[in-house]
Structures are given as structure tokens and as C-alpha cells.
């Protein structure tokens, strides 16, 4: 969707258009652009659950686990029953913990990856 078209929309329509645009970027594997679009959605509508979930997933894919955790925790404050977010949050926490253990082991042995 062209920027001029998005700028002339009502906020709810703009948020939906940006969300759909972010989804299209996710499908293409352009996670940075998807994150940018989901962030724009959340500036308009901070409680947009799907945008929080999808941005969290995009951060996870990029390895930005702290940001993924923040988004998913925010989402679960809004909707504690969001099962997909619960599962993804647990997964991200496990991945982050595994990476931290791996880094600790490397620093203890003096090895370099």
C-alpha cells in the first residue's frame, strides 16, 4: 500500500493496513520492515494484540530475545489467556537461557567460537 493512501485513512484503518503490510513482509522474510510496520501499528493502537504477537515473533526470529520477551509480556498483560503468546514466550525464554549457558561455558573454557 502506498504511503499517501495510508496517511489519508482513519487510525483504525491505518493500523489494519500497516498490520497487513507487516504480515506481507514477514512472509517475504523481511523482518526488519515487518517490525517497523508493527511498531507503527502499535503507535496508533498500543493494545493491538496481533501486532504485539507478530512483532515479538519477528524479534525472536532475528535473535532479539529481550525485545521479543517485552512484547510477549506486554501482550499477556493485555490478554493473559493468549495461548500462542504464552507458548512463544516460554520458547524465547528457553532459547535465551540456552544461549546464556553456552556463552558462560565458552568463557569458562577460554574457547572462542
SULVEN-V393820 format. One record per backbone hydrogen bond with DSSP energy under -1.0 kcal/mol. CO is the residue of the C=O (numbers start at 1). NH is the residue of the N-H. E is the energy in kcal/mol with one decimal. If there is no record, write none. Layout:
CO NH E
CO NH E
This chain:
2 6 -1.8
3 7 -2.8
4 8 -1.1
6 9 -1.4
10 14 -3.1
11 15 -2.8
12 16 -2.0
13 17 -2.6
14 18 -2.7
15 19 -2.4
16 20 -2.5
17 21 -2.2
18 22 -2.6
19 23 -2.4
20 24 -2.0
21 25 -1.9
22 26 -2.1
23 27 -2.2
24 28 -1.5
25 30 -2.5
26 29 -1.4
29 31 -1.3
30 34 -2.0
31 35 -2.7
32 36 -2.1
33 37 -2.3
34 38 -2.9
35 39 -2.5
36 40 -1.9
37 41 -2.2
38 42 -2.4
39 43 -1.3
40 44 -1.2
41 45 -3.1
45 48 -1.9
47 49 -1.2
48 52 -2.1
49 53 -2.5
50 54 -2.8
51 55 -2.6
52 56 -2.4
53 57 -2.3
54 58 -2.3
55 59 -2.8
56 60 -2.2
57 61 -2.5
58 62 -1.9
59 64 -2.7
60 63 -1.4
63 65 -1.4
64 68 -1.9
65 69 -2.8
66 70 -2.2
67 71 -2.4
68 72 -2.4
69 73 -2.8
70 74 -2.4
71 75 -2.5
72 76 -2.2
73 77 -1.4
74 78 -1.6
75 79 -3.1
79 82 -1.7
81 83 -1.5
82 86 -1.9
83 87 -2.5
84 88 -2.5
85 89 -2.7
86 90 -2.1
87 91 -2.2
88 92 -2.8
89 93 -2.5
90 94 -2.1
91 95 -2.4
92 96 -2.7
93 97 -2.4
94 98 -2.4
95 99 -2.4
96 100 -2.3
97 101 -2.3
98 102 -2.3
99 103 -2.7
100 104 -2.4
101 105 -2.4
102 106 -2.1
103 107 -2.3
104 108 -2.0
105 109 -1.9
106 110 -1.4
